[in-house]
Amino acid sequence: SVVGGALVVTNPDASISIAQGQYSANGSKAILDLSGLDFFVVKARGLGIGSVHYEVPVAQRNAGTLYLAKTNLIALSSRLDRAVCITNPVVTNSLEMVYVGAGNNAGTLSFLYLGLSNAFFVDSMGFGKSKASANSAAVMMFNPVFIGQSPVAYFRGADGDQSRITWWAIGDMADAGSSAQYAVGTNNFTGGYVNALVDIMSLGRDCSASQTGTGGDRINRGVLQFDNGIFDVNVLILGNQSLGGGANTTPNAGYVFITNGSAILRVNEELQLAYTKENSTSARNTFGQIIVDGATLCLNQANVGQYSVSNAVICVFNGGKMYLTNTIASKSKPLGRLELADATLGVEIKGTNPKIWVTNLVTGGSANTIEITAAATFDVYPVVIPLIKYVSLQGNSNNFVLGLTPPNVPGAYLTNNPNTSSIDLVIPNDPRPVITTQPSGFAGPVGSTVVLSVIAAGVGELSYQWYKNDTPLVDGGNVSGTTTSTLTILNAQLEDSGIYKVVISNSYGTAVSIPVSVTISTGYVPPTITGLSDQVVLQGQTATFTVSVTGVPTPWIQWYKNGLPIAGANSTTLVIYNCQYPDDEAVYSVVATNLAGVASNYATLTVIVPPTIISQPSSVTLPVGGTLTLAVNVNAHPAPAYQWYKGADPIPNATNSFLVIANVQPGHAGVYKVKIWNDGGTVWSDDAAVVVTSISVSWTNLAPSGTGDVCLDTLLRVKFNSDQVTLGTGTLRVYDSSGTLVETIDLSQNAPNNAQLRTIGGGTYYAYPVIIRSNVATIYLRSGVLTSNTTYYVLIDTGFFKDMQGASIVGVTDPNTWRFTTKVALPDPYTTTNITVAADGSGDFATIQGAIDWIPVGAGLPYTVLIKRGVYEEINRIPSGKNNITFIGEGWRETVITYANNNSFQLQNASTSTRVMFYIGGNDIVFKNITFTNSTPQGGSQAEAVRVQGSRILFDNCNLCSYQDTVLINTAMASAGYFNKCLIQGDVDFIWGSGIGYFKDCEVRAMRRPNNASGVYTQARTDSSTYGFIFVDCWVTASAPGMTNWSLGRDAGNSYPYGNVAWINCRMDSHISAAGWTDGGLTDKTTLRF
C-alpha cells in the first residue's frame, strides 16, 4: 500500500507487473493499493496485472489486483498493428489483465480498481485473456470507495487526445483452450463517467487451439457495462468466433449493457453481432447482445454471423434510443431478435431497401416511436420503405408511432404489412412542387392587360421563374411578377406574343407548368389549345382534364368522349368523378371554335384497377414424379405481372397466373406464393404448402397398435419398408380417446444436435425425441404423459419422416389407424418389490427409466428389477434417495443399455452429471449381468457410461464400455463403487473421479487410439483421506496388437495432489510403459500415491 502525495514512474523501456503465480483460490495474491495516494503518473512501456507476458512465466494461476490513486495519468508506449490484433491472439497488450496460457482455476480473479480521475493513453488493452473457471477472471471497475464522488475514466490512444485505442479486448481466449475452461472478462463503469475513443473492440473471442468445453458457464465471455458517458468505437465485435477451427465447441459471447439516459454508445463503422467464420458447434452457439436501457445507441451498420443468426440480439427499453444510419443485418443473415419497449428508433432513409432484417421482432410498452432523421427525395410517389422486415411479430404487436420527421416526407405514416412481414413507412406525397392550377393562355388586342397565374403546393418556401420562349423574364417595362406566382403584362404589344411557362422550385426539386400561348393581335385570332395531356387514375379516383384556350373572339368549347359530345361540358376543365373501368376509360377530346377558325386536341384516360385476388392458390400434396399446378385468379387492369416464389426466392421464368412443374422431386417441396402487380399496386397471394411424398418408402407397422395392456412408459415405434428414412419436419401428436391432446413432439423444437431438453429422473438432459435405427423409428414420449386404463390414438404429419432423397413419407391422419390402451394399473410400489422391464412390452415397464421412476424416494424397501433381454437405448438417472435396488439382466450379452450421450451432445447443458449415460445417485445399488455402452464414437468428447454418485454401488459380471471417461466415481467420501468380474474399456482417463473404486477379477481394456497414440487408464482425483482406485487380481489388456506406451494413470494437476491408485496382483500386457505412470502437470508429486 502506498499513501501520500504523488508517485511518478517514468521509464519508457520498462513495464509494471502485478502478478503472483500459483495463486490458489483460498490464498493471497499480489496487490498494489494506491487508493490512499493523491497522484499516480506512469510513463512506461506496458502494465500487466496477472499476466505472464509481464513476468517470468509460470504454469498457471496468475493473479493480481491494482487499486489506483485518486488521480491517475497512465501513458504506455508499446504499439500493435491493427491487423495483428485481429489475427494474432498471443500479442502483448499495452495494458493487459490476466494472460495465462496454461489456465487459471476457479476463484483466480484479478481486479483493476479505478480512482476518482483516470486518464489512460494506451495503444491496446486486453482483459481476461486466459483459460478460467470463474464468472470474471479480469475485472476493471471504479473503486467502490469513490462511487458517489463522480469518478471519471478517460481512454485515448497512445498519440494523444484525438487518437483511438487500436485494440480493446474483453474475454479473449488467446492461444490455449480446453474442455473445461474458458475466457472471461468484465469492464463495468457503473457509478462513474467514462469517455473512450476506440478503433476495434472485441468482446468474447475464441482461440485457434482446440477448445471443446460446453455447458454451464463454459463460454468465452466479455461484458461491457456503463451508465454515464460515451464509448466512441469504429468496429465493435460482440461474440467473436474468428480464430477457432471446425472442431471447437465452446461458445463465444459479447454483452453490452448501457443504462441511463446519459450513456451513449456510438459505432461509426460496423457492429458485428455473433461474428462467425466457420460452421461449428462453437459458431452456432456464439452470441452477441446489446441491452439499451434508457440510454442511446448510434449505429452506422450492423452485421450478423452466418452461422449464429438466432443468437444476435438488440434490446432497447425504458425510453432508450437507437439511431441507425444504414442497415442492420440482411435477408440471409438476419438479427435473431430485436426487442423494443417504450423505445425510440431513429432511421435515415436513403432508398427503398429494408433498414432492419430480424427473425423475431418483439414489442412492448405503451408505444415505440420511429423517427426519420433524414430522407432522400424519390423519383415517384407514393413510396413504401420497409423499415423492419421480420419473420414473427410478438409481444404488443404493431405499437409503433411515427415521431419526428424531416419536411420532405409530408403526410408520412407507418403501417404493418402482413403480406410482406414488415413495418413500413409510407410517404404518400411528393415534397417537390406540385402544380394544382395551370396558367391559362391569352389572346387579345394590342393594349390588353395579360395576367398569367399558377397555383402550386410544396414543402417549404416556393420560388418562381417565368419564361417567354424558354428565356427567363425579369421585371421591367410593362412586365412584372416574373418571380412570383402571377405574371402581369400591361399595355401588351405585338411583340409580347409568345409561349409562356413558369418553373417552380423548392429545396427538393422543381415543377414546370404547361406552356401557354399569348397572342396579341390587331384582328381576329383563330383558337389555340394547350395543356391537354393523358391521365392515369386508379379506379374510384377523380380525373381532371384542363386546357388553356385562346382566340379572338373568345372561342366556344365542347368536350367529347370517344367522338360523342358530352352534354354541358363547355368549359376549359372536364372533371370525371369516381372513375370506373371500363365505363370511363376512353379518348377525350376538346374542340374550340370562333369566327377565325377551329382547334381541337385529345387525350386518353386510363383507369387502373389494382390487383385483387378472386381465388387463392391451394396447398397440395403429390407424389414424386407428379405434376404440380398452382393457380391464382385475379381481377386487375391493365393485365398484371406475376412472379411466383418458393419461400423467399423468386422462381425463374415463373411469371404467369399459374405455375406448372412437371416431374416434381423432393426439392420442389416448400411454401409457394405469387406476387401480383400493375401500376395500381401490388398484392401477394396466401402461402400454398407443397408436400412431395415418397413413392419408395412408406410405413408398414405401427406399435403398439390395436392392443391393450400397454406399458405406461411404452416407446412408440414406426416400421418402414426401407431403411432409407430420416427425420423431416412437423409434429407427432398423441390424443386420448376424448380428443384431448396429451403429447406433441415438434421437430422444429430440436436443437442443433436434433435433441430436445427432457426431464429424466429429476435431471435435465438433451435427449432424442426420435431415434431411427435401420427401418424402425422409435419415439420417446415424455415421462408421465400416459395414464393407466386409457385409450390413445396417434397422428403423424406427412413429412415428419422423409426418405433419404428428402421426399415426405405419408403420415397418419386417421384417428382410427393407430390406437392402443394402457395397462389397467401399475403395481403398488409399497407392496410389490419385484418388477420386470421388457423392451418388447411384456413386462411391467418397457424402459429401465420407467421402472426407476416408479420406485418412490425413501421407500425403505429392497427392490429387484429384472431386465429381460433386449437393447435399451436410453439415458438413465437414479436420483438421490432411491436406494437398495438390484438390477438383474439376463446376461451381459443379452441385456444391453446404450446411448450416445456425451459432453458435446449436451451443448450448453453439458456437465459431468448430464453427459453420462447412466447416473447412479442412490445408495446400495446392484447391477448384475448387464452391458453399459456409451456409443459415442471415439473422439466424440467426454462420454461416461456410468457415474457412481452414491455409496456401495456394485457391478457384478457387467461390461462397461466407452472411450473417454468410461467410469466416473465422482465424490470423495461419498461415492464408492465395487466392480466384480467386469469388463471396463476406454481410451483416455476412462476410470476417474474423486471417490473410491474397488475392482476385483476385472478385465481393464485399453482401446486402440487414432494413429496408435498412447493413452491413460486412470485419473484419480482423490483427496488425502480417500483410498482411491484399487485393482486386485485384474487383467490389464489392450484391444489390438501393437499398442505401446500406455500409462496406468496420471495425476490431475495441482488441483488434485493426492491421487491414489493401486494395482495389486494384476497381469499386465506389454503395452504398458516401463514408467507405468504419466505426468499430468502436478508440480510437487511427493503427495501422490501411485
N, C-alpha and C positions, 0 to 999 in steps of 0.2 A: 504494500500500500504506500502511496505517495501523497503527501499533503503539502500545502504551502502555496507559493506564488506561481512560478512557471517552470516548466521543464521543456527544453528545446533540444531536439535531436537533429543535427544537420550532418548528413553523410550520404551523398547520392549513390555511393557504391555499396552501401550496407543495407541490411534488412533487419527488421524486428521480428522475432519469433516468440510466440507464446504457446507452448505446447508441452505436454508430458506424455511420453509413450507408455504403453502397458497400463494405462489408466483403467481401473476396474469400476464397475457400476457403483460400488459401495465405498470407494476410496477417494483420495484427494486428487486434485488436478491443478495445473498451472494457472494461477490467477494474478493478473496485474490490475490493481484497483487504484485508479487515478481520480475517483469521484470527489475526493477532498482537495484536489488541485485546481487552481484557478485557470491556468492556461497550459495547453499541451500543443507544441508545434513540432511537426515531423516533416523533414525533407529527406527522403530516403529512397532506396530502390523498390522495396516491397514490404508488405506487412502480412505475416502468416499467423493464423490462430488455429491450432490443432492440425497443422499441415506438414506432411513430411517433405514438401518442397522447400521448406524454410528451416530444416534441421537435419541432423543425421537420421536417415530413415530407420524406422523400426517396423516390426511385423504388423501391428495393428493397435487400435485403441489410442489414437492421439486425440487429446482434448486440451482446450484452453479457454479462458474467459478474460475479456478485457473490458474494464469499466473506464470509459473516457472521462476526461476532466470536464469542468463546467463549460469552458470554451476551448475548441479544438480546431486546428488547421493541419490537415494531413495532405501532403503533396508527395506522390510516389512516381518515380521516373521510368519504371520498366514499361516497355511497349510491346504490343502484339498486333500483327496484321489481322484485318477483319476476316479474310478468308481462312486464316489459320485457326481462329477461334471457332469458326463454323465446323471445320472438318477434323480438327485435332483436339481430342478431349484431355490430353495429358499436359497441355501447356501450363505454365505457372502464371497465375493471375497476379496483378499488382497487389490487390487485396484479396486474400484467399482464406476462407474459413472452412476447415475440415477437408483435407485431401489425404485420404488413406487408402491406397490401392488394395491392401490386404484385408481391409474391412474393420469396422467398428461394431461392437456388440451393443445390445440393448442398454440404454442409460448413458451412453457415451455422448454427452452433449457439449457443445461449445457455444459461447454467447459473446456478442459484441453489443455492449450497452452504450448507447449514445448519450452525450452530455446535453447541456442546455443549448449551446450553439456549436454547430458542427459543420465544417466545410471540408469536403473531400475533392481533391483534384487527382484523379486516377484514370488510367487507360482501360483497365479491365478489373472485374470483380467476380468471384465465384463463391457461392455459399452452399455447403453440403455436397461437395464433390467426392462422395465416398459411399462404399457399401455401409449400410447401417441397419439397425433393428429398433429404431425408435421413431416417434412421430416427428421429431425435429432434431436432426443431427447438428444443424447450424442455424442459429437464430440471431438476427440483428433487430434491435428494437430500442426505443428510448428507455433510459434508466427509470424505473418506476418512481424513484426519488424525485425526479424532475417533472413528472406528469402533474399538470395543474399549473406549471410555471411557463407555459407556452414554449416548449423546446422546439428547435429548428434544426433541420438537416438539409444541407446544400451539397449537391453532387454535380461535378463537371468533369470533363476530360482533362488530360494532363496538360493541355495547351492553354488553359485559362477559362475565363468566364463564358466565352462564346463556343467553347469546344464541347464535344459529346464524349461520354464514356463509350469506348468501342464495343465492349462486350460485358454484359451483366447476366450471370447465370445463377439460378436458384434451383437446387435439386438436380445436380448433374452427375450421372453415374460414372463419368470419367472413363477409366480404362479397364476396370475389373468388374466382373459380375459373378453371381452365384445363384443357387436355387432358393436361398433363404434371405438374402439381404438386398438392399435397395438404397437409392439415394433420396435424401430428404433435406429440404431447406426452407426457411421461412424468413421473410423480411416484413416486419409488422411495424408500421409507423403510426399506429393509432395513438392518439393523445398528444400529437405534436404536428408541426408543419414540415412538409417535405417539398423540395424543389429539385428536379433531376432532369438533365439532358442526356439521352442515351441513344446510341446508334442501334445496337441489336440487344434485345433482352430475351432470354430463353428460360422457360420455367418447365422443369420436369423432362430431362433428356436421358436417353438410353446410352448404352455403351456398345463399342464394337466387339467386345468379348462376349462369350456365352453368358446369358442371363435367363434362367428358367424359372424364377420364382413367380408364383401366382397365389392369389387368395389372401384374405385378411387385409393387412395394411401393406402388403408387398407391392408397392407402387413407387416408381421413381417420381417424386412429387416435389413441386416448387410452388410456394404460396407467396403472393404479394398482397399486402393489405395497407390501406391508408384512408384517413378520413378528413384530411386537410392538406391542400397544396396541389401540386401539379407534377405529373410524370409526362414528359415530352419524349416520345420514343419513335424512332424511324420504323423499325421492324420489331414486332412483338410475337413470340412463338410460345403458345401455351399447349403443352403436351408435344414432345419433340422426339419422334422416332426417326432420326436421320442417320444413325450410325449402325444400328444392330442388323444382324442377319435374319434370314427367314426362320431360323430355329428358335429365336428368342421369344419368350412368353411373358416376361414381366411388363405390365402396363406402364405407361408414362402419363403424367397428368400435370397440367399447369392451371392454377386457380388465381384469379384476381378478384379481390373484394374491395370495392370503392363505396364508401359510405359518407353521408353528409353532403350538403349542398355546396360546400367549399372545396370539394375534392374533384379534380379533373384529370382524366387520362386521355392524352392525345396521341394517336398513332398516325404518323404522317405518311408512311408508305404502305405498309401491309401488316395486317393482323393474320397470323396463321394459327388456326384452331385445330388441335389434334392433328398436327402435321405428321404424315406417314410417308415413308419411302418405299417399303417393301411389304407385300402382303404376308402377314404373320400373325400369330396369336398376340404378340406384343402390339402390333399395329392396330389390330381390330379392337383392342381394349385401351388404346391411347385416348386420352380425354383432355379437352380444353374448355374452360368455363370462365366467363366474366359475370360477376354479380355487381350491378349498379344500383345501389340502394340510396336514392335521394341525391346521387352525385351526377357527374356529367362524363360521358364517353364520346370522344370525337374520332371518327374513323374515316380514313380515305378509302380503304378497300380491305375486305376480309375474305380469306380463302380457307377451305376445309380439306383435310387429308382425304386421299382417295379411298383408304381402307377403314376409315373411322368416322364416317359421316354421321352416324347416330350419336356420337359422343361429343359433338361440338355444340356448345350451349351458350346463349347470351340471355341474361335476365335483367330487366330494368323495372324497378319497383319504386313506390312511395315518392312520386314526384321526380324520379330520376330521368335523365335526358340522354338520348343517343343521337348524335348528328352524323350523317353519312354523306360523303362527297360522291363516291362512285357506287360500288356494289358490294353485297355480302353474299358469298358462295356462288354456286352455279347450278344449272339444272342437273348435271351428272353428279355433282358433289355438293348437295345442299346442307345447310345448317341442320343439325339434329333437332334442336328445339330453340325457339325464340319465345320468351315469356315476358309479357308486358302487363303491368298492373299499375294504373294511375301514372302512366309514363308518357313522356313526350318523345316522338320520333321525328327528327328533322332530316329531310332528304333534299338533295339538289337534283333537279330534273334536267338531264342532258339529252335524252332521247326517249324512245318508246319501249326500250328493253326493260325487263323486270329489275327492280332495285335489290330485292332480297329473295333468295330461294331458301325455303325451310321445309322440313318434313312435318314437324308438329308446331303449329302456331297456337300458343296458349295465352288467352287474355283474361285479365282480372281487374278488380277495382271498379269504380263507377264509370270511368271513361279513360280511353287512351287517345292522346292528341297527336295528330300528324301535322307537322309544319312543313311548308315548302320554302326552303331557304333561298332558292333561286330556280329559275325555269327558262329553258330555251323557248324560242318562238318557232312554231311549226309551220310547214307549208300549207297544210289543210286542217280545218277544224270542222266538227269536234274531233278531239283526240283523246284516246284512252291509254293511260300508263299503268301497267300492273306494278304497284309498289311492292307488294308482298305476295309471292307465289308459294302456296302451301299444299301439303298433302292432306292434312287434317287440321280443322279449326276447333279448338277445345276451350273449356272454361266459360267465360262470359260471351263467347262467340264474337260477333261483329259489334264491338262497343267503341269503335273508332269515331272520332270527331275531327273535323278539319280546323286547324288553328290558323296561325299567321300565314299569309300567302303573299307573294310579290304581286305588283299591279298587273303583270301580263298574264294572269290566269283568272280573268274575271268570270264570276259565276261558277268556279270550280266546285266540285263536290266529290265525296267518297262513296263508293259502293262495294258491296261484296258480291262477286260474280261466281256463283257455284259452278257454272259450266266450265270456267277456266281455273277454278280454285284459286282465286286471287282477290286481294284487296286492291281496288282500282281507284286511281284518280282520274276523274272525267273533267276535261276542260272543254266546255261547250262553245265558248265564244272566242272569236279571233280578237286579240288585243290590238291589232293593227286597225287603221281607219277603215270604216265601212260606210259607204255612201247609201243613205236611206232615201234621199230625193235627188234625182239627177237634174242638172240645169236644162232649161228648155231653150231652143233656138229662137231667133227673132228675124222678122222681115218687116221692113217699113221704109217710109220715105226719108229723104235727106232731112236732117234736123231732129230726128226722133231721139228719144232717150232710151237707151238699151240697158236693161238690168238682167244680168245672169246670176242666178243663185244656186247654191248647193247646200244640202243638209247632210251632215256626216256624224257618225258616232265613233268613239275610240277611247282607248285608255290614256289618260293624261292629257296634256295640252296638245292641241292640233295646230299644225301650221299649213298655210295655203299658198299656192303659187299658180296664178292664171297664165295661160299661154294662148297666143294667136299664131296659127300656122306653125306650131311647135317652137315658137320663140317666146321666152318668158317676157311678161309685161312688167312695166314699172309705172308707178303713179306719175302723172304729168299730163299737161294739156287738158284734153277733155276726158281722160281715163283716170279712174280712181278705184280703190279697193282691190288692187292686184294681189295683195297678200291676205285677203280676208275671204269670208265665205260668199260675199256678194261683190260682183264686178259691175261698175257703172260707167257707161259711155254717154256723155252729154253731147247734144247737138251733133249726132252721128253723121258722118260724111261717107261718100262712096268708098273712100279708102279704108274705112273701118270694117268693111265686109271681109269675111274670112271664116275659118274654122277655129272655134274656141274650145278649150278644155281647162280643167283645174287638177292639180296634183296636191293631194292632202297627205301630210306626213305626221308621224309621232315617233317616239323612241323605238318602236318595234317594227315599223315598216311604212309602206305608202299605199295609197289608192288613187287611181286615175279615173276621172269622170268620163262619160261618153263624150265624144266630140259633137259639138252642136254648130249649126250654121247660123251666121249673122249676115243678113243681106240688106244692104241699104241701096234703094233704087229710086229712080225718078218716075217709074211707071209700075204696071202690074208685074208681080213676081210669081212664077209658077211654084207650086208646092214642093217642099223638100221634107223628107222624113229621115230622122236619125235616131239611134239609140235602141232599136229593136234587136233583141238577142234571144237565143234559145233559152228555155227554162227547164230545169230538172227539179222535181219536188217529190217528197215522199207521199204516199197515199194518205189522204186526210189533211195535208197541209194546204196552204193558200198559195196560188201562183199569181204574180202580178207582172203584166206587160206594160211598159211605159215607153212612149216615144216623144220625140221633140219634132213638132210640125211647124214649119214656117211657110209664108207665102203672102202675097198681097193681091187681092183682098184675102182676109182670113179664110183658110180652106175649111171645107166641110169634111168631117171624119166619119168613116164607117168601118167597124171591125167585122171580120168573117171567121168562121170555123169550118175548115175543110171546104172552103169556097161558098158557104152559105152565110148570108148576113145574120148577125146577132142582134136581135131586137134591143134597141135602147143603148147600144154600145157605140156612142158617138163622141167620146172624149179621148184625150191623149193617154188615158190609163184604162186597162182592162183587167179586172180582178175576177179570179175564179176561185171560189171558196170550196173547201172540203173536196179536193181533187180526188177523183176515183179512176181506177183503171178497169176497163178500157174506155169508159164513157168520156173522160176529159182529155185523154191523150190524143192530140190532133195537131194539124198545122193551122196556126192562127195568123191572119193577115190583116193589114190595115191599109185603107185607101183614102188619100186626101185629094180634094177637088176644089178648084176655084176657077175664075174666069180665064186664068192664064194657062191652066193645064191640070194634069192629073199625075199623082205619085203614089206608089204602093211599095210595101215591104212585107216580109213574112218571117215567122219564127216557129219552131216546133216546141211543143210542151210534152215532156216525158214524165210520166207518173211511175215512180218506182214503188214496187210492193216488196218490202223487206221479207226475207225468207221466214216462213212459219212451217213447222213440221206437222204434216197431217197424220202420218203413221211412222212410228219409230222402227229401227232395225231390231230384230228379235234375237235373243240368245239362242244358241243352237248346240246340240251335241251330235257329233257324227264320227264314224269310224275312220281310221287311217285309210287313205285312198279315195274317200268320198269327195264330193264337190260341195264347197262352201258357197252359199249365196246369202248375202246381206243386202237389204234394200231399204231405202228411205223415200217417202213420198212427201213432196214439198210444194207449197204454194208460194210463188215468187215471180216478180217481173222487174227487169228482164231476167232471162233464164240464169239461174245462179251457177256459180262454180262449186265444185265438190273436191274435197280431199279427205280420203279415208286414212285413219290412224290405227296402228296397233300399239296399244299403250300410249306412250308419249311420242312415238316416232311415226312420221308420215310414211305411207306406203307408196313407193314409186309407181307412177302411172295409174294410180287408183283415183281417178278424177271424174267418175260418173256417179249417178244416183244409186247405182248398185255396185257391189263388189262380188266378183266370182273368182274363186281359187279352186282349180281342179287338182285332184290327186293330193288332198291335204295330208300333211305329215305332222308329227308331234310338235315341231317348231312353229306350226301355224296356230297352236292353241294360245289363247290370251284374251285380252279385253279390247274390243274394237269400238270405234266411234267415227263419226264423219263430221267434218267442218263444212258448213254451207254458207256461202256469202254472195252478195251482189253489192251494188252501190248503196243499197239501203241499210246494210248491216250484216252481221254475222250471227249465226246460231249453230250450236253444237247439238248433235243427237245424244240420246241416252247411251250409256255403255251397253254393249252387247257382248256377253261372255261366250267364247267359242271353246268348247271342250272337244278334244280329239281323243277318241278311245282306241285302246289297243285291239287289234284283231288276232293277236297271237297269244296274249296272256289273259286269263280270267281266273276268278276264284272257283275252287271246286268243292271246298268243305269249310264249314263254319263250326267252331267248337268253343264251348258246349252249346248244343242246339237241340231243341225238341226233347229235352230231358229234364228231370227233376233231380233233387238231392245233390245240387251243385255246391261246391265249397264256396264260402263267403269270400275267400281270397283267391278265387279262381283267376287264372290267366286266360284271356280270350285269344283264340288262335284262328288265323285265316290261312288255309292251304290253297296254293295256286297250281296250275297245270304246268308251270315252268319256274325255274329259279332265276329268271331274268326280271326281278322285281326290286323296286326301290321305293323310298318314301316320296310322296308328292306334296300336295297342299290340301288344305281343307280340314274337316273335322270328322271325328268318330264320336257318336253320342249314344249314351245308354239311358233308356227311359224305363220307369216301372210301368206296370200294366195300366195304370190310370193315365198315362201320358206325361207324368212328371219327369222332367229331365234331372237325372241324378249324377251324371258324369259327362264331361266333354274333354276330349283330347284334341286340342287345336294345334296343328303343326306350325302355325305362324308364331306360336309362343316358344318354339325351340330356340335355344341358344346356338351360338356358332358350332358347338360340339354336338348338335342335334339332340340335346338332352333338355330336361326341364327340372326345376327345383322341386324336390319331393321331400316330405317328412317321412323318415324311416326310423322306427324305434325311438322317436323323440328327437332325432338329429336331422339336420337339413343337408341334403345331398343333391348334386346333379345326378339324374338317372334317366335312362332312355325310356320314353313312354311307349316306344315300339322298337322291337328288335327283329330283324329279318335274318333268318338262317336258312340257307338253301331256298326251298319253295314254301317256307312257313313263316308267317309273321306273327309274333307274339305281342299282345297288347297288355300293358301293365296298368291296371286301374289303381287309383289312389286307395290307400288303406281306409277301411270303414265305409266305403261307398255302398257296398251291397249289404242288405239286411236279411235275416233268416225268413224262410217261408214266403218269399216274394217272387213274382214272375217279372222278368225283364225282357225288353227287346232292344236290339242294337241296330243303328243305322250308320252307314258309312258313305261319305260323299264320294261321288265319282271323281277320281283324281287324287284321293287320299293316298292311294298306291299308284305307282306308274311302272311301266315296263322300262327296260334299260335304254330304249330309244326316246323316252320321255312321253309316250302316249299314256293317257289316263286309263286305268283299269276300272271298269264299271263297278260301282259300289253297290250298297244295299239300301234300297229306298222304301221297301215294303215292310211295315211293322210286323207282318206275319212271317217273314222269312227267317229271322234269327231271333229265337226266343228260348228262354230257359227259366227254370225255377230253382231257387236255392234250397239248401237243407232246412228242414223244419226247425231245428235248433242246434246250437253248439253244445258240446259237453260243458258241464258246470266245473270251472277250474278249482272250486273249493271241495269237490267230491271226487273228481276224476284227475288222476295224476299220470296216467299213461295214454299218450295220444300218438297218432300216426300221421306222417306227412307223405303224400304220394303225388309225384308230378303228374300222373295220369288222372288225378281227381278222385281216386278210390279211397282216400284216407279222410281223416278229419279235416286236414288242410292240404292245399295244393302247393304252398310255399313254406319255406322254413321261417320266413319273417312273419307269416300269418300265425304260426304256432308260437313264436316268441311274443307277438303282440297279445295273444290270448292269455298268457301267464300273467297273473297280477303282480304288481310290485309289492314286495314284503309279504307274500302269501305265507311263507314259512313252511311250505310243503316241498318234498322232493319230487321233481317231475322227470319223467322219462319220455323222450321224443324219439320214436322210431322213424328214421328217414329211409324210405324204400328206394330201391334202385332207380336211377334217373339222373339227368343233368339239370341242376338247379341254377339258372343264370339270374343271380340276384345279388344285390348289396344287402348285407345283414348287419343288424345292430342290436346287441343285448344291452339295454341301458342299466345303469347302476340301480341296485335294489331288486333286480330279478336274479335270484340266487338258487343254488342247489338244483341245477338242471343237467341231465345227462342226454346227450345226443348220440344215437347209435345208428350207424349206417349199415348197409347190407354188404359191405366190403369196399375197400378204398378204390377198387376198380369199378364198382357198381354205383356208388353214391358219390357224386361229384358236385361240388359247389364252385361256381366260376363266375367271374365278371371282369371286364377290362376297366377297372377303376384305377385312377392314378392322379398325381398332382396336377398335371396339365389338363386333364379331363374336367377337374373341378373348377377350373377358371378362377374367378375372384373368390370362390368359396373354398379354395384349397387350404388344407391343413393336414397334420398327421391324423386327425380324427376323421376327416371326410374322404381322404384318398385311399383308405384301407378298404378291402373287400368285406372283411368280417371283423366288426368291432365287438370286443367282449368286455363289457363294463361291470357285469355281475361277479360274484364270488362263487367258488365251489362249482365250477362248470366243467363238465367232462365231455370230450369228443372221442368217439371210437369208430374206427373203420370208415373214415371219410377222407376224401381228397379235397383240398382247398387250393384252387388255382386262380391266381390273378392273371388273367390272359392278356394283360398289357404287353405289347411286343417289346423286344429288347431295345433299350434306348428311349423308351416312352415315358421317362421321368419316374419319380419315386412311386412305387406301387406295392404296398404291403398286401400280403394275402390275409394275415391276421394281425390285429393289435390286441395284445394282452394288457388290459387296463385293470382288471380285477385281480384278486388273490386266489391262489390254489386253482389254477386253470390247468387241466390235464388233457393232453393229446396222446391217445393210445392207438398205435397202428394206423397213423394218419400220414398222408402226403401233404406237404405244404410247399407250393411252387409259385415262384415269380422270378424276376430278375433282380431289380434294385430294391433293397429293403424288404425282403420277404416277410420276416417276422419282427415285429416291434413289441418289445416288453417295456412298457412305457415309463412307469413312475417308480422312483426309488422308494423303498419302504412300503410300497402299496401294491405293486404289480409283481406277480410271481407265476411262472409257467413251468410245468413238468411235461417233458416230451419223452415218451417211451416207444421204442421200436418204430420211429417215424422216419420218413424221407423229407429232408428240408433242402431245397435247392435255390440258387440265385447266383448273381454275378458281382454285386457291389454292396458291401456292408449289409449283407442280407440277413444277418441276425444282429439287432442293435437295440439300444434303449438304455434306460437307467434302472430297470427293475432286475429281478432275479430270474435266471433261466437254468433249469437243470435238464440235461439231455442224456438219456441212457439208452444204449444199444441203438443209436440212430445212425443213419447214413446222412452225412452233410456233404452235399454235392455242389461243386463249382461248375457253372455253366460257361461254356466257351464264349468269349467276348469277341467283338469285331477285331479283325487283324490279329487275333490270338493275343490280345493285350492281357496283362496280368490283372488280377482282381483281389478282392479282400473278402474274407469270410465274416468277420465280426467288427463291430464298433461299439464298445461298451462305454456308456456314459454314466457309470455308477458313481455314487458318492463314496466317501471314506468309510461308511459303515455298512455298505451293501456288498453281498457276496459276488454279484455279477453273474457271469455265464460259466457254467461248469459242464464239461463234456466228459462222460465216463463210458468207456468201452464202445466208442463210436468209430465209424469208418469215415475218413476224410478223403473224398474221392473227387474225380474230375469227369466231366461229361464226355470228353473226347480225348483221344491220344494226342500227344504233342503239346499239351498245355504246360506252361512253365512259369516259375517265379511268382506263384500265388502266395498270398500272405494269410496267416491265421487270424490276423486282426490288426487294427491300427487305433491309435488314440484319437480323440475328438478335439484336439487343440487345447488351448489354455483354459477354455471354459470348463473342461472336464478332466482334471488332472489325476483322478483316482480310478481309471479304468481297470476292471478286474475280469480276466478271462483265464480259465484253467482247462487244459486238455489232459485227461488222466487215462492212461492205459488205452490210448486210441491208436488205430492203424492209419497211417498217412501215406498217400502215394507220392511219387517223386516230383509231382508238380509243385509241391510246397518249397518255397525258397529256403536256402540254408539259414538265413537270418530269422526266418519264422514270422517276424512282425514288420510292420511298415510304419514309418514316421508320419503322423497326422498333423504335426505342427506344434505339439506341446513343447514349450521351451525347456522346462525342468521335468525330466522324465523319471526322477527318483521316486515319485509317488505312485507310478504305475505298478500294477500287479499282474503282469503278463507272464 
